[in-house]
Amino acid sequence: MESFVQTHEAAIRLSAFIGIFAIMALWELAAPRRALTLSKTVRWGSNIGLVVLNTLVLRLIFPAAAVGVAAFAAERGMGLLNIYQIPALLALVLAVVALDFVVWLQHVMVHAIPALWRLHRVHHADLDYDLTTGARFHPLEILLSMLIKFAAILVIGPSVVAVVIFEVVLNATAMFNHGNVRLPAWLDRRLRWVLVTPDMHRVHHSVEDDETNSNFGFNLSIWDRLFGTYRDQPRAGHLGMTIGIRDHREPREVAHLPGMLMLPFRGAITDYAINRRQWADPTPPTKGESR
């Protein structure tokens, strides 16, 4: 199994990506949560173009990818799960959960460190919010993410199968929770106790600083609840909230590929700080908001 997964890792991930993308695209077309402000053709062309560019860069610089590092660690007995013998299924679950926590920590870090926020702005500067937003990252951030993932694999010691499952699940949930779709309120309330839902993560893409600095999860919702960064709803409601970054609203800068690639090198980041509360409303958000 390990050998098969390692050999066909790229095909497995691509097949899963195309399948989930198609499902989410049809769902958004049939029942969009919000009206889009920009042409989908322009945004999707740029966002998907960035995905293609990032894939080429990663394959050129890291041809073995994360599965290669996992195989390397297993061969040399590196990582906690390679040192301590535990049942295979439990090891797989622990590996996926641990890697998800690393992604959550990384997400908090790129919001907390101004130099890294410059890179991460590309993800947040999208003026609309749909499944392509979930894959919209600057190439330099993608390279940094891969290096962090390599380090985590060497420490944790997940199997090749666990790494591939984690990456497929992460890509799928990122497209799901960035989807311009709406779940029934009762289902959203129950599901977000375990998984990050579209309404939960959309709060994170608000222009309001304190809302942006909440709901960092991409897959499991437990980390935001556990570490106090969970926010139930945006103050303005999901239809009234503004998506994007307050100081970057020009489509040529944030919706076209050349502008997106140059965005980290534009402007100053002066008083941005994680969990800045000057926008805070004294009244807590209303649960079950449906605006």
N, C-alpha and C positions, 0 to 999 in steps of 0.2 A: 504493500500500500504506500509506504513512504517513498519508494522509488518511483512508482507510477505518478504520485502527486507531484513530486519534484520535477519529473520529466514533462508533465503536462500542465504545470502551474499556470503558465501564461494563457493557455486555452481555457482552463477552468475559470480563471478570473474574468477573461473577456466574455465568455458565454454568460456568466452570471451578471456581468455589467450590462450587456445588451438586453438580457431578459428583464431585469429589474427596471432598466431605463424605459423600455417599451411599455411596461405595465404602468409606471408612474406617469409617463407622457400621455397615455390614453386617459388615465384618471384625471389628470389636470385639464385635459381637453373637455372631458365630459362634465366635470363639476369643479371649476376653479374656485378657490377660496377668496381671492382678491383679483380685481381687474389689474392687468399689467399696464405700466405707464410707458414702456418703450416697446419698440418692435421686437417680437420674439425672434424674427429672422436675424436681426443685428446682434441681439444678446446671445442667442444660442450659437451663432457663428463664432463669436469671440470666445465665449466660455468653453465650447467644445474644442475650438482651436487651441486654447490654453491646455486642455487635457491632452491633446495630441502632442503638443510641444513638450509637456512634462513627461509623458511616456517615453518619448524619444530620448530626452535628456537622461532619464533614469536608466534606460537600457544601455545607453552609451557609457555612462560613468559607473553604474553598478550592474553589470550584466548578470551576476548571480542572484541579485535581489535578496530579499529577506529570507527566502527559502534556502539559499546557499549558505547564509550565515547560520541558520538553524541546523543544517546538515553538518557544517563545520563544528559547531558547538557540541553536537551529539557525538561525533566521531572522537572528540577529545575530552568528553565528559565534563564540559563546561556548563555552568548554570545550575541553579538549585534543583530543578526537576530532573536533571541528568545525574546529580549527585545522590539525591534521596530517592529511593525506589518506592513509588506509590502506584496504585492501580492506574492503568492507562486512561480510563475514562475520566477519573478524577483529575489526573494530570492535565488532560486536555481542557477540562472546564476551568481549572485554576489558571492555566496559561492564557486562555481567552480573556478571562476576567482581569488578570494582572496586566495584560497588554492594553486592555480598554482603559484601565486606571492610568497607565502611562500616557495614553493619548489625552486623557482629561487633564493631567498635570501639564503636559506640553501646551495644551490650549490655554490654560491659565497663564503659563509662562509667556506666551507670545502676546498676551494682553498686558502683562505686568512690566515687561521690559521694552522701553521706547524703541530701541533699534529693531527689535523683532516685531513690534506692532507695525512699524513701517511696512514690513513684508506682508503681515497678516491683513493690512488694510485692503489689499486687493480682493480678498474674500468678502469683506464687509461692505465694500464700496458699490456692490451691485445695487442698482436702484429698484430692482424688483427681486422677488424671492420665489424661486422654483427649483426643480430638481437639478438644474445645471449649476445653480449657486453652490451646491454641495461639493462640486468638483473644481471650483474656481479658486486656484491657489497660485501664487507666484512661483516660478521655478526654483528660486533660492530657498523659499520656505519648504518646498517639496524635498529638496536635497537635505535640508536641515532635519526634516521629519524622518527621512530615511536613516540618517546617521543616529538619531535618537532611537529609532526602532532597532537598529543593529545592536546598540549598546544594551537595550532592554532584553533582547534575545540572548545575548551573552550572559546576562545576569540571571534571567529567569530560566533559560534552558528549555523552551517549548519545542515540541516535535515539529517536523516539517508539516504534518497534517494540521496541527493546531495553528500554525502560522497562516496557512492557506485559508483555513476556516475563518480565522480572525479577520483576514483582509477581505474576504468575500462578504462577511457579515458587516464589517465596518463600511464598505462601499455601499452595500444595500441599504443599511440604516441611514447613511448620510443622504442618499437620494430620497429615501422615504421622509425623513424629518425636515428636509428642505423642500418638500413637495408643496406646491400651491394647491393643497387639498384640505378638506375638512372632514374630520371624523365626527360621528354623533357625540354630543357632550358626555353622555354616560360612558361611552367607550373610551373617549380620551381620558377621562378622570381615572378610569381603572388601569388603562394601558400604561399611563405615564408613571405609575408606581414602579414599573419595571423598565420600560423602554422610553426613550425620548420621542415624543410625538411632534408632528409639524407645528401645532399651536404652542407647544412648550419651547421648541427651539427658535421659533419665529421671534419671540421676545428678545432673544440674544442679538437679533439683527436690527433692533431699533436704533434710531439716531440718539436716543437718550442714553447718556453715559452709564447710569446705574443699571439700566436695563441691558445694555450691551455687556456689562460686566456681571452677567448672571447666566444661568442655564448653559454651562460650557459643554455639557455632555453631547456626544454624537450617537451613542448606542445605549448604554445603561444609564438610567436616571439617578441611581443611588448616590453617585459621587456628589452631585449638586445638593441633594438633600442632606448628606452626611456632613459636608463641609460648609453649609450655610450659604450657598450661592444659588439656591433654587428660588425662582420667582414664578408665581402662578399665572399671572396675566399682565399684559402691557396696560399702562394707565389709560391710553387713548383707545383701547380696544383693537382687535385684530384688523378691522376695516379702517379704523381711524389713525393707526400708528404710521409713522414714516419710516421706511426701510432705507438703510444706507448709512453714510457718514455725513455729518452736518456740513463739513467744509469741502466736500467733494461731491458736487451735484451735476457737474458738466458731463453730458453723455460722451463727448469725444475723449474725455479723460478716463471714464470709468466703464464705458460700454464698448470700446473698440480696443482690439488687442495691443496696438502700439502704446496707447495711453495706459493700459493696465500694466504693461511691463515696466513703464517708467514711473508709475505711481509711487513706489517706495522711495524714490529719490527726489520727490517734490514736496515743498513746504516744510514747515518746522513742526515738531511735536514738542510742545512746551509743558502744558499743565495736564496732559493726559495721565491719569493714574487709575489703577484698577480699583473698582468699588468706590469711585468718587460719588458722593451723595448729594451734590448741590441741586440735582434735579428732583430729589426725593419729594414725594407727596406725603403729607402727614397721615393721610388715610390709606389703609392697606388696600391692594387691589381686590376687587370683588371676585369671589370664586364663581366658576360657572358662567363667566362673561360670554356673551354670544354676539357681540356687535360685529 
